Amino acid sequence: MNAMSSPSVLRCSILVAALCAASAVAPPARGQSPALSYSSIVTSTSLDGYTLGFQFQTDAPLLITHLGYYDYANNGLTNPHVVGIYDLSTNLLVSTTVSSSDTLAIGGGDNFTFYRYHDIPDFLLPQGTYRIGGTSNVDGVDNWHMAPIGLTNAVHISLQGAWNSDDSGTVLTFPDRDGAPSEIYAGPNFLFLPEPSAAAVLLGVAGCVTARRRGGRRASARS
């Protein structure tokens, strides 16, 4: 029997093909984390005319599944809010509009409870440094937070201070004004999953190579 057509190698080839196909088309298991959480607030404001948010760094690729905006008192958003993530070269990478028709995420009593999230096509965000911004108000109704207490970031994310842009109105613009470095402007947020790992595919390929080598050695021994 040819080593390349041995049952173990054939099974391995089928497994790798299946893993590759699954990684390309299968949706990831849901179980997203919010980028940031906090336990309470000091200052809630409805100042309008800003794109506001924060800078963050990732130590691994992230799969962004939802973009969100804070819903004060869980009672709906008076205005829609445009939320987007930029790279530091001012390129808008992904954006959407969040409104009261979007899902109110229910969590463990932290900020995850108070955000509405709009489902977006899964977006793979490479490891790097970014700024997220969200349009505030045009009529001073929907509140956002300037200094949340008990601020924590999700795994793979480090927060790097508040950023905003002035006089943007309802138009999303790159947050180019440095705010308080130890705080964030808690209007926008996002949900993410760790990058769908290619490890399984790589392990499958490695296993296939090993099987081929073993099969080749057996064939040589028999000959």
Secondary structure as GFF3:
##gff-version 3
##sequence-region A 1 223
A	DSSP	three_ten_helix	3	5	.	.	.	ID=ss1
A	DSSP	alpha_helix	7	25	.	.	.	ID=ss2
A	DSSP	beta_strand	33	34	.	.	.	ID=ss3
A	DSSP	beta_strand	36	37	.	.	.	ID=ss4
A	DSSP	beta_strand	40	41	.	.	.	ID=ss5
A	DSSP	beta_strand	44	45	.	.	.	ID=ss6
A	DSSP	beta_strand	51	58	.	.	.	ID=ss7
A	DSSP	beta_strand	62	70	.	.	.	ID=ss8
A	DSSP	three_ten_helix	72	74	.	.	.	ID=ss9
A	DSSP	beta_strand	81	87	.	.	.	ID=ss10
A	DSSP	beta_strand	92	98	.	.	.	ID=ss11
A	DSSP	beta_strand	103	104	.	.	.	ID=ss12
A	DSSP	three_ten_helix	111	114	.	.	.	ID=ss13
A	DSSP	beta_strand	115	125	.	.	.	ID=ss14
A	DSSP	beta_strand	128	135	.	.	.	ID=ss15
A	DSSP	beta_strand	144	145	.	.	.	ID=ss16
A	DSSP	beta_strand	148	149	.	.	.	ID=ss17
A	DSSP	beta_strand	152	153	.	.	.	ID=ss18
A	DSSP	beta_strand	157	165	.	.	.	ID=ss19
A	DSSP	beta_strand	177	178	.	.	.	ID=ss20
A	DSSP	beta_strand	188	194	.	.	.	ID=ss21
A	DSSP	alpha_helix	199	222	.	.	.	ID=ss22
###
